[in-house]
Amino acid sequence: MARLPGVEPPDRLVCHVDMDCFYAACERLREPDLEGEPVVVGMGYEPGTDHGAVATASYEAREHGIESAMAVSEALERLPRRETAEGRADTAVYRPVDMEFYESVSETVRDALEDVPGTVRNVSIDEAYLDPDGVSWDDAATFGRSLKRDIESAAGVEASVGIAPDMTTAKLASDAEKPDGLVVVTPEAVRSFLAPMAVESLHGVGPVTARELGEMGFETAGDIAAADASTLVAAFGERGRDLHAQARGEDGRPVEPKGRPKSLSSESAFVEATAKRRRKRETVRALAMDVAERASTEDVLYKTIGIKIVRPPFDVHTRSRSLPGPIEDPELIESIALDLLGEFEGKRVRKLGVRVSNLSFDERKQATIGEWGDGADGTDASESSACGSGEARALGQVTLSRFE
């Protein structure tokens, strides 16, 4: 972890966003009746079995001692399945991991974060850093509340937000008042905020390192911050220097995007679910135009065009069409998106999205209509029956998939 010496400039403001019990929150989107109930999501779990490990437990389930990475069999001993323990108050709802659905919700959260002027670094399905433009420390709390509202409005899930002058402290701040928390640590408050935290809170400190630090008399971040850095370097090498810097809030890492995006998208939610054909098509046209402008601005080609449809209460459907080669064609985005929307004619929707994926940043050579005419699979485009009418008919086969 690279560091810059000294305390960060007082005007630097970093925001860490951490979704609360994300998998369980997603399950509640699909089943609103689960709100307030103990929910356990198991990796490798199948209904009716005791296999797998706990991926996420809601806070109600955690009150019974159920934790992430615990064997599902042990969790069942603490909280039996509701289906097999009817009448018992201390039961939980168990669900298998549905990564496709969780990623679709995560993408909506990421889209909301991308709307914030500044830099976003997505680090996991439920976690991101922001370096927002133009936000002063006087405005930090207002910004944090607004960001939390935007995320919940867009995706239907709650986030805890930590704001601090550096990435390490911002992450610890987002953990400090979960769930649905907002903690702002101003530059002058960093040392006092970090001081009482257990050494295990610092990045890279596991049970073994925590025990070694304890044997050296270091129980809290404040103990480490007050020590001479050379003492920690002697015991742990450069990792000791890193721990000393973390404990003092001296983290100079910039918030940088994590690699290039896998897709570009735009979404829009309706105040009330609608089945009106004209309204849905007008929305898709506007979203297609927005995505096309973003692709042009970032000088990127795309091979896959897709749509996202969210039906009440929160049923997510995605459809996409892949092309034989990378293109830049705004009219084609609109045409294919509207064609894919046709499957949901007459259906009520609460949100729509348009996405381009399979992006190409390095190669600006587009596939031509003549090349498409040969077909990606060797068939003549005029004989393809998998696509829609008009221009889109010549563009290859339809694939049904989640947004990538």
Secondary structure, DSSP 8 states (H G I E B T S, - for coil): ----SS---TT--EEEEEETTHHHHHHHHH-GGGTTS-EEEEET--TT---SEEEEE-HHHHTTT--TT-BHHHHHHHS-BGGGSTT-SS-BEEEE--HHHHHHHHHHHHHHHHTSSEEEEEEETTEEEEEETT--GGGHHHHHHHHHHHHHHHHS--EEEEEESSHHHHHHHHHHT-SS-EEE--GGGHHHHHTTSBGGGSTT--HHHHHHHHHTT--BHHHHHHS-HHHHHHHHTHHHHHHHHHHTT---------SS-SEEEEEEEEEEEE--HHHHHHHHHHHHHHHHHHHHHTT-EEEEEEEEEEETTTEEEEEEEEEEEEE--HHHHHHHHHHHHGGGTT--EEEEEEEEEEEESS------HHHHHT-TTSS-GGG--SS-SGGGGGS--EE-----
